[in-house]
């Protein structure tokens, strides 16, 4: 099982043994689903900025493409890297 498919740490206790229920819920309630929805919000925000001419349509298209390609694993890997602005 992929860690980003989990809905909560107690998945197996309540429904993990029922693959049909787990499969139906993970697309809406898992960590990966949460990241997917946040990416959708980011993309929508940039599209609104482009509508108001605060950024170009080309930028909005780049963000759209990036949001379609980013995975939960990549988001968490990026969070683990030290910040370029952090003090050494």
C-alpha positions as CSV (number, residue, x, y, z in Angstrom):
1,X,0.0,0.0,0.0
2,X,1.3,3.4,-0.9
3,X,1.5,5.7,2.1
4,X,-0.1,8.5,0.2
5,X,-3.2,6.4,-0.5
6,X,-3.9,6.2,3.3
7,X,-6.9,8.1,4.6
8,X,-5.9,7.7,8.2
9,X,-3.5,5.7,10.4
10,X,-6.3,3.4,11.2
11,X,-7.3,2.5,7.7
12,X,-6.9,-1.3,8.2
13,X,-8.7,-1.3,11.4
14,X,-12.0,-0.1,10.0
15,X,-12.1,-0.8,6.3
16,X,-8.7,-1.8,5.0
17,X,-9.7,-5.3,4.7
18,X,-12.6,-4.2,2.4
19,X,-10.8,-3.4,-0.8
20,X,-13.9,-2.1,-2.6
21,X,-14.6,0.5,0.1
22,X,-11.0,1.5,0.4
23,X,-10.7,1.9,-3.4
24,X,-13.9,4.1,-3.5
25,X,-12.7,6.3,-0.6
26,X,-9.1,6.9,-1.4
27,X,-9.7,9.0,-4.5
28,X,-11.6,11.5,-2.2
29,X,-10.1,11.2,1.3
30,X,-6.5,10.1,1.0
31,X,-3.4,12.3,1.4
32,X,-2.8,12.0,-2.4
33,X,-6.3,13.2,-3.0
34,X,-5.8,16.2,-0.7
35,X,-2.7,17.2,-2.6
36,X,-4.6,16.8,-5.9
37,X,-7.3,19.1,-4.6
38,X,-4.8,21.7,-3.4
39,X,-3.1,21.6,-6.8
40,X,-6.5,22.2,-8.4
41,X,-7.0,25.3,-6.2
42,X,-3.6,26.6,-7.2
43,X,-4.3,26.1,-10.9
44,X,-7.7,27.8,-10.5
45,X,-6.1,30.8,-8.7
46,X,-3.5,31.3,-11.5
47,X,-6.2,31.1,-14.1
48,X,-8.1,33.8,-12.2
49,X,-5.0,35.9,-12.1
50,X,-4.6,35.4,-15.9
51,X,-8.2,36.5,-16.3
52,X,-7.4,39.7,-14.5
53,X,-4.2,40.1,-16.5
54,X,-2.0,39.8,-13.4
55,X,-0.1,37.1,-15.1
56,X,0.1,35.8,-18.6
57,X,-1.9,32.9,-20.1
58,X,1.4,31.2,-20.8
59,X,2.2,31.2,-17.0
60,X,-1.3,29.8,-16.3
61,X,-0.7,27.0,-18.9
62,X,2.6,26.2,-17.3
63,X,1.0,25.9,-13.9
64,X,-1.8,23.8,-15.3
65,X,0.7,21.4,-16.9
66,X,2.8,21.2,-13.7
67,X,-0.3,20.6,-11.5
68,X,-1.2,17.6,-13.7
69,X,2.3,16.1,-13.3
70,X,3.1,16.6,-9.6
71,X,2.6,13.6,-7.3
72,X,2.2,13.4,-3.6
73,X,5.6,11.8,-3.3
74,X,7.2,14.7,-5.0
75,X,5.5,17.2,-2.7
76,X,6.7,15.4,0.4
77,X,10.2,14.9,-1.0
78,X,10.4,18.7,-1.6
79,X,9.3,19.4,1.9
80,X,12.1,17.3,3.3
81,X,14.8,19.2,1.4
82,X,16.4,22.1,3.4
83,X,15.2,25.5,2.3
84,X,17.6,27.6,0.2
85,X,16.8,30.5,2.5
86,X,17.5,28.8,5.8
87,X,20.5,29.8,7.8
88,X,23.4,27.5,7.9
